[in-house]
């Protein structure tokens, strides 16, 4: 576990927990590391929510597929980030989403009950851990509402501009990369890919944006 220490220190779940306590904590929590090849399923829709995931390397996508097979990307998880914590803490019987490795990835899985219930060792860091979990859940709730703000726009153009403006604010610059290719961006915005490509072309011709693949500049 020590080889993952540096990336785990960046995880919001372990904020304000020193190295020595973190090493002891990982033993106490019983976290195990699992490797996934690209496109492999980490958590399947319909499975019981039990584990909290921490991405150690690679990237994973949280997706939702509707009755007609249309895929919506709800979130992209990067190394050091936590996922599925809301479902695990709520102890839902059936996951409403699927988590898929977007590239070869390593994931630490922690049984949520080991976090929510203090152990017999009465570890001093456990209260900080629970506080960090609550803070992370609150942050994810804010991000969820931001996505609703984007996807609730009426047109593809409005959704795209709203998303790009939000990414620009997050990067603190007019020039930035987004974590999606064209199809993934269409899935995230819940729009048709061809219609999205048309709008990107229009915005370029109007001098509103420049872009190359997933790199954008707001002019």
C-alpha positions as CSV (number, residue, x, y, z in Angstrom):
1,X,0.0,0.0,0.0
2,X,2.9,2.4,0.7
3,X,3.6,2.8,-3.1
4,X,0.2,4.4,-3.4
5,X,0.8,6.8,-0.5
6,X,1.5,9.9,-2.6
7,X,-1.7,9.7,-4.7
8,X,-3.7,8.8,-1.6
9,X,-2.5,11.9,0.2
10,X,-4.1,13.9,-2.6
11,X,-7.5,12.2,-2.1
12,X,-10.1,14.4,-0.4
13,X,-11.1,11.5,1.8
14,X,-7.7,11.7,3.6
15,X,-7.4,15.4,3.9
16,X,-5.6,16.6,7.1
17,X,-4.5,13.1,8.0
18,X,-0.7,12.6,8.4
19,X,1.3,9.9,6.7
20,X,1.7,7.7,9.7
21,X,-2.0,7.7,10.5
22,X,-2.8,7.2,6.8
23,X,-0.7,4.0,6.6
24,X,-2.4,2.7,9.8
25,X,-5.8,3.7,8.5
26,X,-5.4,1.7,5.2
27,X,-4.9,-1.4,7.3
28,X,-7.8,-0.6,9.5
29,X,-10.1,0.1,6.6
30,X,-9.2,-3.1,4.8
31,X,-8.8,-1.4,1.4
32,X,-7.8,-3.7,-1.5
33,X,-6.4,-2.7,-4.9
34,X,-8.0,-4.1,-8.1
35,X,-6.7,-3.5,-11.6
36,X,-9.0,-3.0,-14.6
37,X,-8.3,-3.1,-18.3
38,X,-9.7,-0.4,-20.6
39,X,-13.5,-0.7,-21.0
40,X,-13.8,-3.2,-18.1
41,X,-16.7,-2.6,-15.7
42,X,-15.7,-1.5,-12.2
43,X,-19.2,-1.3,-10.8
44,X,-22.2,-2.6,-12.8
45,X,-25.7,-1.0,-12.8
46,X,-28.1,-3.1,-10.7
47,X,-25.4,-4.4,-8.4
48,X,-25.6,-3.7,-4.6
49,X,-23.8,-0.6,-3.5
50,X,-21.2,-1.6,-0.9
51,X,-17.8,-0.2,-1.8
52,X,-16.3,3.2,-2.1
53,X,-13.8,3.5,-4.9
54,X,-10.6,5.6,-4.9
55,X,-8.9,5.9,-8.3
56,X,-5.1,5.2,-7.9
57,X,-4.2,5.4,-11.6
58,X,-5.9,5.8,-15.0
59,X,-9.5,7.2,-15.3
60,X,-13.0,5.9,-15.1
61,X,-16.3,7.1,-16.3
62,X,-19.6,7.0,-14.5
63,X,-22.3,6.5,-17.1
64,X,-26.1,5.9,-17.3
65,X,-27.7,4.1,-20.2
66,X,-31.4,4.7,-20.9
67,X,-34.1,2.2,-22.1
68,X,-33.1,2.9,-25.8
69,X,-29.4,2.4,-25.2
70,X,-28.4,6.0,-25.2
71,X,-25.4,6.6,-23.0
72,X,-25.0,9.7,-20.8
73,X,-21.6,10.4,-19.1
74,X,-22.4,11.7,-15.7
75,X,-18.8,12.2,-14.5
76,X,-15.1,11.4,-15.3
77,X,-13.0,10.3,-12.4
78,X,-9.2,11.0,-12.3
79,X,-6.4,9.6,-10.1
80,X,-6.8,10.6,-6.4
81,X,-10.6,11.1,-6.7
82,X,-13.4,9.2,-4.9
83,X,-16.4,7.7,-6.6
84,X,-19.6,5.8,-5.7
85,X,-19.5,7.1,-2.1
86,X,-23.0,8.5,-2.2
87,X,-24.5,5.2,-3.3
88,X,-22.5,3.1,-0.8
89,X,-23.3,5.4,2.1
90,X,-27.0,5.3,1.2
91,X,-26.7,1.5,1.0
92,X,-28.8,1.4,-2.1
93,X,-29.8,-2.2,-3.2
94,X,-29.3,-1.5,-6.9
95,X,-26.8,0.9,-8.4
96,X,-28.5,3.3,-11.0
97,X,-25.2,3.8,-12.8
98,X,-22.3,1.9,-14.3
99,X,-18.6,2.7,-13.7
100,X,-16.3,1.7,-16.6
101,X,-12.5,2.1,-16.9
102,X,-11.7,4.6,-19.6
103,X,-8.1,3.3,-19.7
104,X,-6.1,0.7,-17.8
105,X,-6.8,1.7,-14.2
106,X,-6.1,0.8,-10.6
107,X,-8.8,1.2,-8.0
108,X,-8.8,0.9,-4.2
109,X,-12.1,-0.5,-2.9
110,X,-13.1,0.2,0.7
111,X,-16.2,-1.3,2.3
112,X,-18.3,1.7,3.3
113,X,-19.2,0.2,6.6
114,X,-15.5,0.4,7.6
115,X,-15.7,4.1,7.2
116,X,-19.1,4.9,8.6
117,X,-18.6,2.8,11.8
118,X,-15.7,3.3,14.1
119,X,-13.6,0.3,14.7
120,X,-12.7,-1.4,18.0
121,X,-9.2,0.2,17.9
122,X,-10.9,3.6,18.4
123,X,-8.6,5.2,15.8
124,X,-8.2,8.9,16.5
125,X,-8.3,9.8,12.7
126,X,-11.7,8.3,12.2
127,X,-13.7,11.4,13.0
128,X,-11.6,13.4,10.5
129,X,-12.3,10.7,7.9
130,X,-16.0,10.9,8.4
131,X,-15.8,14.7,8.2
132,X,-13.9,14.5,5.0
133,X,-16.5,12.1,3.5
134,X,-19.3,14.5,4.3
135,X,-17.4,17.4,2.8
136,X,-16.7,15.4,-0.4
137,X,-20.4,14.4,-0.7
138,X,-21.4,18.1,-0.3
139,X,-18.9,19.1,-3.0
140,X,-20.3,16.4,-5.4
141,X,-23.8,17.7,-4.8
142,X,-22.7,21.1,-5.9
143,X,-21.1,19.6,-9.1
144,X,-24.3,17.7,-9.8
145,X,-26.3,20.9,-9.7
146,X,-23.8,22.5,-12.0
147,X,-24.4,19.7,-14.5
148,X,-28.1,20.1,-14.2
149,X,-27.6,23.8,-15.0
150,X,-25.8,22.9,-18.2
151,X,-28.1,20.1,-19.4
152,X,-31.2,22.0,-18.7
153,X,-30.4,24.6,-21.4
154,X,-32.8,24.4,-24.4
155,X,-30.3,24.1,-27.3
156,X,-27.1,22.4,-28.1
157,X,-25.4,25.7,-28.5
158,X,-26.5,26.9,-25.1
159,X,-25.4,23.7,-23.4
160,X,-22.0,23.8,-25.1
161,X,-21.3,27.4,-24.3
162,X,-22.5,26.9,-20.7
163,X,-20.1,23.9,-20.3
164,X,-17.2,25.7,-21.9
165,X,-17.7,28.8,-19.7
166,X,-17.8,26.6,-16.6
167,X,-14.6,24.8,-17.7
168,X,-12.9,28.2,-18.3
169,X,-13.8,29.4,-14.8
170,X,-12.6,26.2,-13.3
171,X,-9.2,26.5,-15.2
172,X,-9.0,30.2,-14.4
173,X,-8.1,30.8,-18.0
174,X,-9.6,31.2,-21.5
175,X,-7.5,28.3,-22.8
176,X,-8.1,24.8,-21.4
177,X,-8.5,21.1,-22.1
178,X,-11.7,19.2,-21.5
179,X,-11.7,15.6,-20.3
180,X,-13.8,14.3,-23.3
181,X,-13.5,13.4,-26.9
182,X,-16.3,14.5,-29.3
183,X,-18.6,11.6,-28.6
184,X,-18.1,11.7,-24.9
185,X,-18.8,15.4,-24.8
186,X,-22.1,14.8,-26.7
187,X,-22.9,12.1,-24.1
188,X,-22.2,14.4,-21.3
189,X,-24.2,17.3,-22.7
190,X,-27.0,14.8,-23.7
191,X,-27.0,16.0,-27.3
192,X,-26.5,14.4,-30.7
193,X,-22.8,14.2,-31.8
194,X,-23.4,15.5,-35.3
195,X,-25.4,18.4,-34.0
196,X,-22.6,19.2,-31.5
197,X,-20.0,19.1,-34.3
198,X,-22.1,21.6,-36.3
199,X,-22.4,24.0,-33.4
200,X,-18.7,23.8,-32.7
201,X,-18.0,24.7,-36.3
202,X,-20.4,27.6,-36.2
203,X,-18.8,29.0,-33.0
204,X,-15.4,28.8,-34.7
205,X,-16.6,30.6,-37.8
206,X,-18.2,33.3,-35.6
207,X,-14.9,33.9,-33.8
208,X,-16.3,32.9,-30.4
209,X,-14.0,29.9,-29.9
210,X,-11.0,28.1,-31.2
211,X,-10.4,24.4,-30.7
212,X,-8.3,21.4,-31.7
213,X,-9.7,18.1,-30.5
214,X,-10.3,18.5,-26.7
215,X,-8.3,21.8,-26.5
216,X,-10.5,25.0,-26.4
217,X,-9.9,28.7,-26.4
218,X,-12.7,31.2,-25.6
219,X,-12.0,34.3,-27.7
